[in-house]
Amino acid sequence: MKQVPAHYYEVMEELQTVDFVIVELTLYLDTHPDDYEAIKQYNEFVRMRKKIKKKFEKEFGPLTGFGYSYSNYPWDWKDAPWPWQV
């Protein structure tokens, strides 16, 4: 398995932090569906996640499979390590 740069872990941690906030807001909104401010925060973090995901994938390759992530040319799913391997 090839070595990944420190920046890989920085971007991954940023993504995981945003994912945590999204999960917590989702749980909150399940019981408070009319909280407009929470919905605005949720949407803001979803937008933020999309930007971070795009940045990660541009630098390091796809995060998820089965149609959720684009591939560079040539097909780059064969390139390890994958996010779940580090």
N, C-alpha and C positions, 0 to 999 in steps of 0.2 A: 504494500500500500504506500502511495506517495505521501510525502510530508505536506501538511497544509500550513500556510502562514498564520501568524498570530492574528492578523486582521480577520481571518475566517471566523475565529472564535468571537471576536468583537461583534461582527455583524450577526452571527448566530445568536449571541446573547441579547442583542437589541431586538431581534425577531421574537425570541422567546419571551422577553419582557412584554412586548406589545401583545403577543398571544395570550399571556396571563391576564392582562387587563381586559381583553376582549371576552375571555371566558367568564371573568368575574362580572362584567357588565351584562353579559348574556344571562347569567344566573339571577342577577338583580332584576333585570327587565322581565324575566319570567314571572316575577311576583309584583312588579310595579310597571305594567305595560303602558301606563299613561304618563310616565316621567319624561317629559320632553327633553330636558337637559341631559338626562342619561342617554337618551336615543341620539342626541347630537354628539355626545362624547363617543358613543359606540361607533357611529359612522365616521367620526374623525380618526379613531384608532384603526378602523378597517382600511381607510384610505392610506394611513401611515404604514400599515402592514403590507399593502400592495406595493408601495414604493420600496420598502426594505426588501421584500421578496424579489422584486425586479432587480435591485442592486446586487443582492446575493447571487441570483442566478446568472447575471451578466458576468460576474467575477469568477464564480465557482461551479456553475452548472445547476441543473435542475434540483429542486427540493422534493418534489412529489411526482409520482407517475400517473399513468392512466388518464392523460388528458388535462391535468391541472397545471402542468408546466411546459413551456416551449422547449424545443431542443435547438441547439446551435447546429451548424453544419461543419463537419459530419456529425452524425448521430452521436450525442455525447453521454448517453445513459450508460455506456460501457466504462466510462472513466470513474474510477474510485478515487478517494473515498466518497461514499454517499453520506448525507447528513446523519443518518442513523448509525453510521460506523465510527464516528469520531467522538 
